[in-house]
């Protein structure tokens, strides 16, 4: 009886494999470059008039609903929070916290802030702090200008920035 092993061939003809159908490839949606077209990063905020006015080419970061982020954010023109963040903001121009957004155990120093959700921590707003009717701000808060809609809440250690006092007070 002959030994079977490597290097032996069989006399059976091989049949070619059945052709495989080509699978359709998934199309990837690539967002347009900022300013290239009329689409907005946040169309619902733009149409409602509740969002901040920003340059289309600015550096923006959006933390979407259901997303959590912790750490440090630097050199951002606008931070939009719809999810949950525990961050320190450095060199950030503006922050917007949506109704679903939570900014907790953090620190921010910005030019402008619009709060519709929850902010807990240290907040310094050199220009305008706007607390919407659904907004809750708690902690150490310093501001240049303050606006609170009916229903909005502000609690904690709150003070106006010294250099933001009206010019008439300095003239007297």
Z-matrix of the N, CA and C atoms (Angstrom, degrees):
N
C 1 1.438
C 2 1.514 1 107.89
N 3 1.364 2 117.12 1 126.08
C 4 1.459 3 119.13 2 -178.52
C 5 1.515 4 110.87 3 -73.30
N 6 1.298 5 113.93 4 146.41
C 7 1.463 6 120.95 5 -179.69
C 8 1.524 7 109.68 6 -82.64
N 9 1.355 8 117.63 7 133.03
C 10 1.460 9 120.12 8 177.73
C 11 1.512 10 108.41 9 -96.42
N 12 1.295 11 116.15 10 139.46
C 13 1.462 12 120.15 11 -179.36
C 14 1.508 13 110.38 12 -167.16
N 15 1.295 14 113.96 13 -156.96
C 16 1.454 15 119.71 14 -177.99
C 17 1.514 16 110.27 15 -72.35
N 18 1.305 17 115.61 16 150.85
C 19 1.444 18 120.61 17 175.35
C 20 1.513 19 113.70 18 85.79
N 21 1.296 20 118.81 19 -4.97
C 22 1.457 21 120.26 20 179.50
C 23 1.513 22 109.07 21 -90.79
N 24 1.284 23 116.00 22 144.86
C 25 1.454 24 121.13 23 178.31
C 26 1.510 25 108.99 24 -112.69
N 27 1.293 26 115.85 25 157.05
C 28 1.454 27 120.05 26 177.24
C 29 1.501 28 108.22 27 -105.61
N 30 1.254 29 116.05 28 159.34
C 31 1.453 30 120.09 29 -179.73
C 32 1.524 31 111.92 30 -89.75
N 33 1.332 32 117.71 31 0.82
C 34 1.464 33 120.22 32 179.97
C 35 1.525 34 109.45 33 -78.09
N 36 1.319 35 116.94 34 133.14
C 37 1.474 36 118.67 35 178.49
C 38 1.529 37 110.20 36 -73.31
N 39 1.305 38 115.19 37 142.93
C 40 1.471 39 120.74 38 177.85
C 41 1.512 40 109.34 39 -86.79
N 42 1.334 41 115.27 40 139.54
C 43 1.455 42 119.01 41 176.21
C 44 1.515 43 108.16 42 -99.40
N 45 1.328 44 117.05 43 138.95
C 46 1.468 45 118.79 44 179.66
C 47 1.525 46 110.45 45 -66.98
N 48 1.304 47 115.33 46 148.16
C 49 1.465 48 120.88 47 179.10
C 50 1.516 49 109.63 48 -64.27
N 51 1.322 50 115.31 49 147.77
C 52 1.459 51 119.89 50 178.73
C 53 1.521 52 109.17 51 -65.23
N 54 1.321 53 117.90 52 140.74
C 55 1.472 54 119.68 53 -179.64
C 56 1.531 55 110.72 54 -63.63
N 57 1.316 56 115.33 55 136.92
C 58 1.465 57 121.75 56 179.98
C 59 1.525 58 108.86 57 -92.64
N 60 1.331 59 116.78 58 133.66
C 61 1.468 60 118.07 59 177.68
C 62 1.532 61 109.65 60 -68.87
N 63 1.328 62 115.48 61 146.44
C 64 1.466 63 119.62 62 178.91
C 65 1.523 64 108.86 63 -76.11
N 66 1.323 65 115.93 64 129.65
C 67 1.457 66 121.27 65 -179.99
C 68 1.518 67 109.46 66 -79.95
N 69 1.318 68 116.66 67 139.03
C 70 1.473 69 118.02 68 178.10
C 71 1.524 70 110.18 69 -65.65
N 72 1.309 71 115.68 70 141.89
C 73 1.462 72 120.54 71 -179.79
C 74 1.514 73 109.65 72 -91.76
N 75 1.303 74 114.87 73 145.66
C 76 1.467 75 121.42 74 -178.86
C 77 1.523 76 109.81 75 -78.54
N 78 1.306 77 116.20 76 131.29
C 79 1.456 78 121.58 77 176.57
C 80 1.517 79 108.99 78 -83.32
N 81 1.295 80 117.28 79 132.53
C 82 1.459 81 122.13 80 179.81
C 83 1.518 82 108.61 81 -101.33
N 84 1.332 83 115.46 82 128.08
C 85 1.455 84 120.32 83 176.42
C 86 1.512 85 108.68 84 -82.70
N 87 1.312 86 116.29 85 118.65
C 88 1.455 87 121.39 86 177.64
C 89 1.518 88 107.16 87 -105.75
N 90 1.326 89 117.59 88 121.73
C 91 1.462 90 118.99 89 -179.02
C 92 1.516 91 110.50 90 -65.05
N 93 1.316 92 114.66 91 148.12
C 94 1.459 93 120.17 92 178.36
C 95 1.512 94 109.93 93 -68.93
N 96 1.302 95 115.32 94 155.13
C 97 1.464 96 120.19 95 177.86
C 98 1.518 97 109.32 96 -62.65
N 99 1.327 98 117.84 97 148.39
C 100 1.461 99 119.93 98 179.41
C 101 1.521 100 110.97 99 -54.99
N 102 1.317 101 115.26 100 132.89
C 103 1.456 102 120.68 101 178.19
C 104 1.517 103 113.06 102 85.42
N 105 1.335 104 119.43 103 -6.40
C 106 1.454 105 121.80 104 -178.51
C 107 1.517 106 109.02 105 -95.60
N 108 1.279 107 117.59 106 83.63
C 109 1.455 108 120.84 107 -178.66
C 110 1.506 109 110.58 108 119.63
N 111 1.321 110 114.91 109 -179.11
C 112 1.456 111 118.57 110 -175.62
C 113 1.511 112 113.13 111 -100.91
N 114 1.346 113 117.78 112 1.96
C 115 1.459 114 117.94 113 -178.86
C 116 1.515 115 110.72 114 -72.78
N 117 1.316 116 115.35 115 149.13
C 118 1.462 117 121.42 116 -179.02
C 119 1.511 118 108.89 117 -112.26
N 120 1.313 119 116.35 118 148.58
C 121 1.457 120 120.69 119 178.13
C 122 1.522 121 110.39 120 -63.26
N 123 1.325 122 116.47 121 -36.00
C 124 1.460 123 121.52 122 -177.93
C 125 1.525 124 109.28 123 -129.77
N 126 1.315 125 118.89 124 77.24
C 127 1.454 126 119.69 125 -175.93
C 128 1.520 127 113.77 126 -61.96
N 129 1.335 128 118.80 127 -34.06
C 130 1.458 129 119.51 128 -178.39
C 131 1.518 130 111.24 129 -67.10
N 132 1.322 131 118.31 130 -36.08
C 133 1.457 132 120.75 131 179.82
C 134 1.518 133 110.20 132 -73.20
N 135 1.321 134 116.52 133 -37.01
C 136 1.454 135 119.52 134 -178.64
C 137 1.523 136 110.68 135 -67.43
N 138 1.332 137 116.99 136 -39.31
C 139 1.453 138 119.35 137 -177.95
C 140 1.520 139 112.30 138 -75.64
N 141 1.325 140 117.88 139 -27.51
C 142 1.457 141 119.90 140 -178.11
C 143 1.519 142 112.27 141 -84.39
N 144 1.341 143 116.47 142 -15.05
C 145 1.449 144 119.61 143 -179.29
C 146 1.514 145 112.99 144 77.87
N 147 1.335 146 118.41 145 6.49
C 148 1.453 147 120.24 146 -177.47
C 149 1.512 148 112.59 147 -94.42
N 150 1.326 149 117.66 148 -12.32
C 151 1.457 150 120.37 149 -178.55
C 152 1.516 151 111.65 150 -82.40
N 153 1.324 152 115.12 151 171.19
C 154 1.453 153 120.62 152 178.18
C 155 1.512 154 109.70 153 -84.28
N 156 1.308 155 116.08 154 151.51
C 157 1.451 156 121.39 155 174.88
C 158 1.519 157 107.57 156 -86.57
N 159 1.342 158 116.06 157 121.23
C 160 1.456 159 120.07 158 179.94
C 161 1.511 160 109.49 159 -133.62
N 162 1.309 161 115.54 160 160.48
C 163 1.448 162 120.74 161 174.69
C 164 1.519 163 108.36 162 -69.56
N 165 1.339 164 116.40 163 141.38
C 166 1.460 165 120.03 164 -178.88
C 167 1.524 166 111.47 165 -64.30
N 168 1.335 167 117.73 166 -28.06
C 169 1.453 168 120.79 167 -177.51
C 170 1.509 169 113.59 168 -91.52
N 171 1.332 170 118.72 169 6.79
C 172 1.458 171 121.95 170 -176.66
C 173 1.515 172 112.79 171 -71.47
N 174 1.316 173 114.88 172 163.68
C 175 1.466 174 121.41 173 177.87
C 176 1.519 175 108.02 174 -85.74
N 177 1.330 176 116.36 175 110.43
C 178 1.457 177 121.86 176 -176.05
C 179 1.517 178 110.35 177 -120.66
N 180 1.328 179 115.18 178 143.47
C 181 1.463 180 120.88 179 176.02
C 182 1.514 181 107.64 180 -128.53
N 183 1.323 182 116.24 181 126.68
C 184 1.460 183 120.62 182 177.74
C 185 1.524 184 108.91 183 -115.60
N 186 1.319 185 115.50 184 125.29
C 187 1.461 186 121.62 185 173.62
C 188 1.521 187 105.32 186 -100.66
N 189 1.316 188 116.25 187 104.15
C 190 1.455 189 122.04 188 -173.49
C 191 1.515 190 114.05 189 -69.51
N 192 1.323 191 114.39 190 165.35
C 193 1.463 192 121.28 191 179.71
C 194 1.523 193 109.71 192 -60.22
N 195 1.333 194 116.69 193 134.10
C 196 1.454 195 121.36 194 -179.44
C 197 1.524 196 114.10 195 87.48
N 198 1.330 197 117.35 196 -1.79
C 199 1.465 198 121.57 197 -179.96
C 200 1.517 199 109.09 198 -104.63
N 201 1.336 200 116.35 199 139.75
C 202 1.465 201 122.31 200 176.32
C 203 1.517 202 108.59 201 -115.32
N 204 1.334 203 115.93 202 139.78
C 205 1.459 204 121.59 203 -179.04
C 206 1.514 205 108.39 204 -138.47
N 207 1.336 206 116.78 205 134.40
C 208 1.460 207 121.69 206 177.30
C 209 1.516 208 108.23 207 -133.85
N 210 1.344 209 116.10 208 143.09
C 211 1.461 210 119.48 209 177.54
C 212 1.504 211 112.53 210 140.68
N 213 1.333 212 114.97 211 -139.28
C 214 1.460 213 121.85 212 -176.63
C 215 1.521 214 108.73 213 -131.56
N 216 1.328 215 116.34 214 136.61
C 217 1.460 216 122.20 215 177.95
C 218 1.519 217 107.30 216 -120.14
N 219 1.335 218 116.33 217 129.55
C 220 1.460 219 121.55 218 -176.99
C 221 1.525 220 110.13 219 -128.28
N 222 1.333 221 115.71 220 144.39
C 223 1.469 222 123.51 221 173.00
C 224 1.524 223 112.76 222 58.82
N 225 1.308 224 116.24 223 53.31
C 226 1.461 225 122.48 224 178.99
C 227 1.527 226 107.68 225 -116.87
N 228 1.329 227 116.97 226 132.66
C 229 1.461 228 119.14 227 177.55
C 230 1.522 229 111.21 228 -75.22
N 231 1.330 230 116.71 229 -41.87
C 232 1.462 231 120.90 230 -178.45
C 233 1.520 232 109.75 231 -143.02
N 234 1.325 233 116.04 232 125.04
C 235 1.462 234 122.13 233 172.66
C 236 1.521 235 107.24 234 -106.42
N 237 1.328 236 116.75 235 121.79
C 238 1.460 237 122.57 236 177.43
C 239 1.523 238 107.26 237 -110.02
N 240 1.335 239 116.33 238 122.81
C 241 1.464 240 121.09 239 -176.80
C 242 1.524 241 109.14 240 -113.26
N 243 1.333 242 115.16 241 113.83
C 244 1.459 243 121.19 242 172.78
C 245 1.520 244 109.96 243 -111.49
N 246 1.314 245 116.21 244 -17.44
C 247 1.462 246 122.64 245 178.51
C 248 1.514 247 110.12 246 -103.39
N 249 1.338 248 115.96 247 -130.87
C 250 1.460 249 121.19 248 -176.81
C 251 1.524 250 109.88 249 -130.90
N 252 1.340 251 116.83 250 130.37
C 253 1.461 252 120.66 251 178.06
C 254 1.522 253 110.69 252 -131.28
N 255 1.323 254 114.70 253 147.43
C 256 1.460 255 123.74 254 171.01
C 257 1.520 256 104.32 255 -132.14
N 258 1.329 257 116.20 256 87.82
C 259 1.460 258 120.00 257 -171.47
C 260 1.517 259 112.06 258 -136.83
N 261 1.316 260 113.83 259 165.65
C 262 1.453 261 122.92 260 167.95
C 263 1.518 262 105.96 261 -110.37
N 264 1.322 263 116.56 262 126.18
C 265 1.463 264 121.18 263 179.59
C 266 1.517 265 109.69 264 -98.73
N 267 1.327 266 116.10 265 128.24
C 268 1.458 267 122.26 266 175.70
C 269 1.520 268 108.53 267 -123.94
N 270 1.304 269 116.74 268 138.50
C 271 1.464 270 122.77 269 177.36
C 272 1.529 271 111.29 270 52.01
N 273 1.311 272 116.34 271 45.56
C 274 1.458 273 122.09 272 179.34
C 275 1.517 274 108.49 273 -112.65
N 276 1.337 275 116.39 274 131.44
C 277 1.455 276 120.63 275 -176.05
C 278 1.528 277 112.32 276 -78.61
N 279 1.334 278 117.56 277 -43.87
C 280 1.467 279 119.36 278 -174.07
C 281 1.522 280 111.00 279 -147.97
N 282 1.332 281 113.96 280 153.85
C 283 1.464 282 120.83 281 176.17
C 284 1.517 283 108.16 282 -132.46
N 285 1.320 284 115.02 283 140.56
C 286 1.462 285 121.44 284 175.99
C 287 1.523 286 107.43 285 -131.23
N 288 1.320 287 116.07 286 121.79
C 289 1.463 288 120.65 287 178.89
C 290 1.522 289 107.75 288 -110.63
N 291 1.328 290 115.94 289 116.44
C 292 1.464 291 122.16 290 -179.62
C 293 1.526 292 109.90 291 -72.65
N 294 1.333 293 116.57 292 169.99
C 295 1.475 294 120.96 293 179.71
C 296 1.517 295 111.70 294 -54.78
N 297 1.317 296 117.24 295 -37.23
C 298 1.466 297 121.07 296 -178.89
C 299 1.527 298 112.25 297 -83.58
N 300 1.330 299 117.53 298 -5.54
C 301 1.455 300 121.28 299 -174.43
C 302 1.516 301 114.66 300 -84.74
N 303 1.353 302 115.17 301 147.80
C 304 1.469 303 122.18 302 178.00
C 305 1.523 304 108.40 303 -135.34
N 306 1.321 305 115.90 304 122.72
C 307 1.464 306 122.93 305 175.48
C 308 1.515 307 105.09 306 -115.75
N 309 1.336 308 118.04 307 104.69
C 310 1.463 309 121.14 308 -173.82
C 311 1.522 310 111.06 309 -124.66
N 312 1.333 311 114.74 310 152.14
C 313 1.468 312 121.91 311 177.49
C 314 1.520 313 112.04 312 49.72
N 315 1.325 314 115.97 313 41.91
C 316 1.451 315 118.96 314 -176.44
C 317 1.507 316 113.10 315 -125.81
N 318 1.328 317 113.40 316 -176.02
C 319 1.452 318 120.85 317 179.15
C 320 1.521 319 107.48 318 -144.76
N 321 1.333 320 115.91 319 133.46
C 322 1.455 321 119.98 320 179.99
C 323 1.520 322 110.14 321 -143.53
N 324 1.318 323 115.31 322 139.98
C 325 1.461 324 122.50 323 172.01
C 326 1.518 325 105.81 324 -129.51
N 327 1.343 326 115.85 325 110.94
C 328 1.459 327 121.79 326 -172.62
C 329 1.525 328 110.33 327 -135.33
N 330 1.329 329 115.21 328 169.44
C 331 1.466 330 121.01 329 174.83
C 332 1.526 331 110.36 330 -79.07
N 333 1.344 332 115.99 331 -45.72
C 334 1.462 333 121.72 332 -176.20
C 335 1.523 334 110.14 333 -135.97
N 336 1.337 335 115.79 334 151.04
C 337 1.465 336 120.77 335 176.22
C 338 1.520 337 109.58 336 -146.43
N 339 1.331 338 115.59 337 136.05
C 340 1.459 339 122.60 338 172.87
C 341 1.521 340 106.00 339 -122.75
N 342 1.339 341 115.89 340 118.88
C 343 1.457 342 121.29 341 -175.00
C 344 1.526 343 109.51 342 -115.25
N 345 1.330 344 116.09 343 113.71
C 346 1.466 345 121.88 344 174.08
C 347 1.519 346 110.67 345 -110.50
N 348 1.322 347 116.83 346 -14.82
C 349 1.462 348 122.67 347 179.72
C 350 1.518 349 110.61 348 -109.92
N 351 1.340 350 117.00 349 -132.18
C 352 1.465 351 122.64 350 -175.47
C 353 1.523 352 110.08 351 -117.48
N 354 1.332 353 115.75 352 131.03
C 355 1.466 354 122.15 353 172.43
C 356 1.518 355 107.31 354 -125.96
N 357 1.335 356 116.88 355 124.42
C 358 1.465 357 122.14 356 176.65
C 359 1.521 358 107.78 357 -130.78
N 360 1.338 359 116.29 358 121.32
C 361 1.460 360 119.70 359 179.38
C 362 1.512 361 111.01 360 144.25
N 363 1.334 362 115.82 361 -158.79
C 364 1.464 363 121.98 362 177.99
C 365 1.516 364 108.75 363 -90.12
N 366 1.331 365 115.94 364 127.95
C 367 1.459 366 120.81 365 -179.06
C 368 1.519 367 109.45 366 -135.56
N 369 1.322 368 116.00 367 122.26
C 370 1.461 369 121.81 368 173.87
C 371 1.519 370 107.40 369 -119.47
N 372 1.333 371 115.79 370 120.39
C 373 1.459 372 121.76 371 179.48
C 374 1.525 373 106.79 372 -118.41
N 375 1.316 374 116.78 373 108.40
C 376 1.464 375 121.12 374 -175.11
C 377 1.519 376 113.09 375 -67.44
N 378 1.314 377 118.17 376 -29.86
C 379 1.463 378 120.55 377 179.22
C 380 1.525 379 110.04 378 -111.78
N 381 1.330 380 118.33 379 -97.89
C 382 1.466 381 121.76 380 -169.58
C 383 1.526 382 112.50 381 -111.98
N 384 1.329 383 114.96 382 126.32
C 385 1.464 384 122.44 383 172.23
C 386 1.519 385 107.55 384 -108.02
N 387 1.329 386 116.19 385 119.21
C 388 1.462 387 122.14 386 179.88
C 389 1.522 388 108.06 387 -114.98
N 390 1.339 389 116.35 388 120.58
C 391 1.464 390 121.23 389 176.75
C 392 1.525 391 106.95 390 -109.01
N 393 1.321 392 115.63 391 113.69
C 394 1.463 393 121.25 392 -179.24
C 395 1.531 394 110.22 393 -72.29
N 396 1.322 395 116.66 394 171.19
C 397 1.471 396 121.50 395 -176.40
C 398 1.527 397 112.46 396 -60.71
N 399 1.322 398 117.65 397 -25.89
C 400 1.466 399 121.29 398 179.23
C 401 1.531 400 111.92 399 -96.76
N 402 1.321 401 117.06 400 -0.01
C 403 1.459 402 121.49 401 -175.10
C 404 1.523 403 113.73 402 -80.81
N 405 1.330 404 115.62 403 145.85
C 406 1.464 405 123.33 404 177.17
C 407 1.519 406 107.74 405 -134.18
N 408 1.330 407 116.78 406 117.82
C 409 1.464 408 121.63 407 179.37
C 410 1.518 409 107.97 408 -120.25
N 411 1.336 410 116.04 409 128.20
C 412 1.459 411 120.97 410 -178.74
C 413 1.520 412 108.61 411 -140.01
N 414 1.341 413 115.22 412 135.11
C 415 1.459 414 119.54 413 177.09
C 416 1.510 415 111.39 414 137.52
N 417 1.322 416 115.89 415 -151.49
C 418 1.459 417 121.79 416 176.34
C 419 1.517 418 107.21 417 -94.22
N 420 1.329 419 116.35 418 113.34
C 421 1.461 420 121.63 419 -173.32
C 422 1.520 421 109.77 420 -122.80
N 423 1.330 422 115.87 421 127.32
C 424 1.462 423 122.68 422 174.05
C 425 1.523 424 107.02 423 -123.66
N 426 1.320 425 116.45 424 138.32
C 427 1.464 426 119.30 425 -174.35
C 428 1.520 427 110.53 426 -145.10
N 429 1.338 428 115.00 427 158.35
C 430 1.455 429 121.46 428 173.26
C 431 1.517 430 110.51 429 -91.45
N 432 1.319 431 115.87 430 -45.35
C 433 1.459 432 123.22 431 -179.41
C 434 1.525 433 106.60 432 -139.01
N 435 1.332 434 117.24 433 139.80
C 436 1.462 435 120.97 434 -174.39
C 437 1.516 436 110.89 435 -127.75
N 438 1.340 437 115.61 436 134.34
C 439 1.459 438 121.46 437 173.88
C 440 1.524 439 107.67 438 -137.44
N 441 1.339 440 115.85 439 127.04
C 442 1.464 441 120.93 440 179.54
C 443 1.520 442 108.41 441 -126.15
N 444 1.328 443 116.65 442 122.43
C 445 1.457 444 120.62 443 175.78
C 446 1.524 445 109.37 444 -74.54
N 447 1.331 446 116.42 445 156.03
C 448 1.461 447 121.36 446 177.48
C 449 1.524 448 109.29 447 -56.12
N 450 1.323 449 115.99 448 125.95
C 451 1.463 450 121.58 449 -178.30
C 452 1.521 451 112.83 450 103.25
N 453 1.323 452 117.07 451 -22.10
C 454 1.458 453 120.48 452 178.09
C 455 1.526 454 110.42 453 -70.81
N 456 1.337 455 116.90 454 150.35
C 457 1.471 456 120.35 455 -177.25
C 458 1.516 457 110.83 456 -126.64
N 459 1.345 458 114.52 457 140.14
C 460 1.457 459 122.47 458 177.15
C 461 1.518 460 107.65 459 -136.12
N 462 1.336 461 117.29 460 116.70
C 463 1.462 462 120.90 461 -179.25
C 464 1.522 463 109.70 462 -134.94
N 465 1.333 464 114.56 463 152.84
C 466 1.460 465 119.78 464 177.93
C 467 1.514 466 111.47 465 121.86
N 468 1.313 467 116.41 466 -154.06
C 469 1.455 468 123.39 467 178.19
C 470 1.526 469 107.52 468 -90.32
N 471 1.323 470 116.71 469 104.27
C 472 1.462 471 121.97 470 -172.58
C 473 1.520 472 109.81 471 -116.43
N 474 1.344 473 116.85 472 132.27
C 475 1.466 474 119.96 473 177.94
C 476 1.523 475 110.75 474 -149.02
N 477 1.333 476 114.36 475 152.35
C 478 1.458 477 121.43 476 176.42
C 479 1.522 478 108.18 477 -86.85
N 480 1.322 479 116.76 478 140.08
C 481 1.461 480 120.39 479 177.70
C 482 1.521 481 109.73 480 -66.31
N 483 1.311 482 117.08 481 139.14
C 484 1.469 483 122.38 482 -176.00
C 485 1.522 484 113.08 483 -59.27
N 486 1.314 485 118.36 484 -45.10
C 487 1.461 486 120.36 485 -176.23
C 488 1.520 487 113.14 486 -76.02
N 489 1.336 488 118.17 487 0.55
C 490 1.455 489 122.12 488 179.55
C 491 1.518 490 112.85 489 -98.05
N 492 1.327 491 117.74 490 0.27
C 493 1.463 492 120.86 491 179.84
C 494 1.522 493 109.54 492 -62.09
N 495 1.324 494 117.92 493 146.43
C 496 1.462 495 121.08 494 -179.68
C 497 1.531 496 111.64 495 -56.49
N 498 1.321 497 116.16 496 146.54
C 499 1.464 498 121.96 497 -177.64
C 500 1.525 499 111.52 498 -64.02
N 501 1.336 500 118.27 499 -27.50
C 502 1.462 501 120.64 500 -179.50
C 503 1.516 502 111.43 501 -66.37
N 504 1.314 503 117.94 502 -32.26
C 505 1.458 504 120.47 503 179.14
C 506 1.522 505 110.33 504 -68.20
N 507 1.320 506 117.63 505 -33.80
C 508 1.461 507 121.21 506 179.53
C 509 1.528 508 110.71 507 -72.99
N 510 1.336 509 118.00 508 -28.08
C 511 1.462 510 121.69 509 -178.08
C 512 1.519 511 111.92 510 -75.53
N 513 1.308 512 119.46 511 -22.23
C 514 1.465 513 122.29 512 -176.60
C 515 1.479 514 114.04 513 -79.42
